[in-house]
Amino acid sequence: MSKEAKVGIFVLLGIVVLTYFTFKVSKLGGIGEKGYNLTVDFETAAGLEPKANVKMAGVPVGKVEAIRLVGNNARLVLRIQEGVQIPIDSVASIQTQGLLGEKYVEILPGKDTSRMLPAGGRVANTIPPANLDEIIRKVSLISEDLRKFTQTLASTLGTEEGRKAVSDILRNVQETTEVLRTVVAGNEERLNRILANVDTLSGDLRDISSANKEDLRATIANLRAFSETLKTEGPGLARKLEEMSEQVSGAIGENRGNIRESIENLKNASAKLDNTLESASRVLARIDRGEGTLGKLVTDNTTVTSLNDTLDGINRFVRKTDALKTFLDYRLEYQTEPSEFKHYANLRLQPSADKYYLIGIVDDPRGKFDSTETITTTTPGGTVRTQQESFSNDLKFTAMVAKRFSALTIRGGVMESTGGVGLDYHLMKDRMSIGVDAFDFARKDQPPHLKVFGNYDIVKNFFITGGVDDVLNDEANLRTLFFGFGIKFADEDLKTVLGAVPIRP
Amino acid sequence: MTDNRKRNGVTAFLETFGTRVFRMVEDLGNLFVFLLQCLTWMFRPPSEIRNIVKQMEEVGVNSLPVVLVTATFTGMVLALQSWSGFQRFQATSFVGTVVALSITRELGPVFAGLMVSGRVGASMAAELGTMKVTEQIDALVTLATNPVKYLVVPRVVASTLVLPVLVVFADLVGVLGGYFVSVYLLGANPYVYADKTYQYLEFRDIYTGLVKAAVFGFLIALISCYNGFIAQGGAEGVGRATTKAVVASSMTVLVSDYFMTSYMF
């Protein structure tokens, strides 16, 4: 084969394939398409794509050519195949192939087959597309119910007991029908008699009614006679009525004066009522215009506003008090060097999660410092100075403000009756904290009092503590290890405790 | 002393770097000049019909098996992969659509382009490079034959014309490969698959692919011939030219593909 032939076949085949593709493609939504367009508006065309099928009675009759937003609705342009006629009162809806398949437009043909939609017409009736999520939600609810029901059923019937009960029931039914059968069989004769009786009874009834036909006829004749009498006696009756009315008018004529007076009185009373009503309406008008205290109260908007403000204020206050938390704690620290006990009692008021105020009393074994100097004169004219230093218990006060920044709390204020600051670092979801207190900065001849400590909550209301007190002090017997424990109550606990305390002895 | 050396180092670096950049720019300029020559000679009589047909056989007919095999397997693997993805949201009926769109819009042209640049680009660069280093091209000039007219234009014209044809075949067998895998291996409904393949496919998808293919053909031939023409230094130079031709034309196919796609999107 020559080169030219090879290339020729190659190119020719290429053109054939391309032509095939072109026809295949353009047959379905390309160029030169036949048919006509319809439009239809939907609230939502969610999930629908251009080129989706349009089906009538399940048969594809066209494609969705375009989807546009018109106002708040989705306008679909449908390309309907030539020769397919759609009645003017047809209903369009967006359907889903299967549960999760692709969407298509279904046209339910209308009844009015004499009028068809023209090209460019609009399908006016639509069914809003069902929301799949909604359906799934409902179905899942139903299936849940169903599951419960079948479960109950299974637990009732599935058990040995249930099965026995059912079989009992069936047996009972069987027995009953058997009994019934024997009853019927044994009493066949009686039943026949009963039926015969019923038969004769109905026959009698018929006879009675036919026998009394005559009586009925007589009753009707009586009625007719009565109405005739009424007609003949009519004029006489009318005359009597006339006489009666004349008498009545005579009576009225005699009492005319009295009646007039009564009417006069009535008129006066109504005039007074008029006046009263008028003044009432004047008052109401004034109130309406906002005059006077009552009017102001009623019409002035500020009244409402201030009332609202007041209520708001009360609300805020109540909420705040609600948010306020109170903690009470007591702590005992044992100092090793010298072995002494230190007591703390604190009241903590916490208006919000990140802020609290603390007021407390400390019983400090080193609270009071005494130094006495005794000078003793010794015999050969010398003097010996002895200095006696001692500490004694003293009560001290603490009052601090604390602010928390995530895991860190900064405290400051009065600490053991001197100025001081402190830091706490919270660990393990606040179960544990380590901290530093620095206070008593103006101690004579001594560095500030620095205390390093750690607390750990063993349970909610009970904690242990430990650390080093007076870290900076060189004097060995003043720097001391300490450990101790404490109890604390939050206000819920307090409420419970206080509620349990009898108020009256 | 150290200061001096350091400066020398910096200077040397800048020198090397600058030379590289300059060479690249020079290369680009040469390629452009080459392109212009090629375009001018393309429209000057006499036309080299016989030569063009010969090249069409070489580029088109002889590349067909490679392209067909590549496209078939691309379509097959595409069906497999998109099936595994679409299965996760129960949309396997759209595998046909995805395969058809991917093949016609993108994978058909690109894989055909890459195959041709590997097979034909290399051979062009090697052929012309050998002619260059053995001075046959200079000989042509002495015979009053313009080498661009005689050697380059037929190749460029042939591959520009022939690549779209190759892509048409690639599209067909790619779609068929996807159909085969989906229907016979994965159990798709053949009627639904065929319907979905054509339902969303537009003629536009096909012809943009063909336009791309024509551009790829032009660029591959141009770049390969250029690299052959500038080969120097014996057999080694020819080898270098071949490598450069394949790498540059493959990269050009992919890069220009992006720009063309974004333009014709």
Interface residues (C-beta under 8 A of the other chain):
Chain A: K3 E4 K6 V7 F10 V11 L13 G14 I15 V17 L18 Y20 F21 T22 K24 V25 S26 K27 L28 G29 G30 I31 K51 L100 G101 E102
Chain B: V53 K54 M56 E57 G60 V61 L64 F89 Q90 A91 S93 F94 V162 P164 V165 L166 V168 F169 D171 L172 Y198 Q199 Y200 L201 E202 F203 I206 L210
